[in-house]
Amino acid sequence: MKPHDPSRCRELLERLSLYIDGELKGAERRSLMSHLRRCPCCEEFAQSLQRTVRLCQDAGKRRLPADVRARARARIEDLMASTRQ
């Protein structure tokens, strides 16, 4: 096993978002995955970032409760009506 090279970790961090978003292809993706297998610190960071991204995506899918939506809609209508006067 090669000694740990912190400069490789910095390079990985620069491409990690592309990897998580599925935008890395071919040799670049394989290289990054190989680094993650060999570097527990980077692997843990990548997994944590993936969980964070997933939680943010899931949070954006939730709808507000109906009563909150109704109050917001009514307030917007009131504000729009007041600007027309």
N, C-alpha and C positions, 0 to 999 in steps of 0.2 A: 504494500500500500504506500502511496506517495505521501510525503509530509503535507500537513495542512497548509494551504496557501491562501491567506486572507484576501489577496487581490482577486482570486477567483470568486470569493464570496461577494465582493463588491460588484463584479461583473454580473453575477447571478441576480443580485438585487435590481440592477438596471433593467433586466429582462423579465423579472418575475411576473409583473402584471400581464405582459404579453402571453406568458406561459399559462397563467390562470385563466385568461380570457380565451385560450385555445388558438391564439394567433401565431404561435411559434410552430414551425414545420420542420420536418426532416432532421438533418444533422444537428441543427441548433437546439431543437427540442430534446433529442436524445442526449446531447451533451449536458443540458441543464438537468435532465432527469438523473443522469449518472452522478452528477455532483450532489444532488439531493440525497441519493442513496449512500454516498460516502461521507456526507457532512451532516451529522445529527442536528447541529445548530440551525443550519439553513433549512433542513427538512422540517423542523419544528416551526420555524418562522413561516415557511410556505404554507403549511397546514393551517396555522393560525390565521394567516391572511385569507386563505380560501374560505375558512369558516366565517370570517368577518364579512367577506363579499357576499356569501350566501345569505347571512342574516340580514344584511342591508337590502338585498334583492327581495327577500321574503317580506320584510317590513314594508316595502313599497307596494306590495300586492294587497295588503290588508285595506279593507274599506272602513271608513269612519262609520260609527253607529248611525242609524237612520235619524235619530233625533238631532244629532250634531249636524248632519248634512242639511236637515230641514231648517235649523236655526241659521246656519251659514247662508243658505239660499235666500231665506227671508231677509237677512241683514244686507246681502248684496242687492236684492231688489229694492230695499229701502234707500240704500245709498245711491243707486242708479236713479230712482225716482226723485230724490232730493237734488240731484245735479241737473235734471231736466227742467226744474221750476225756474 
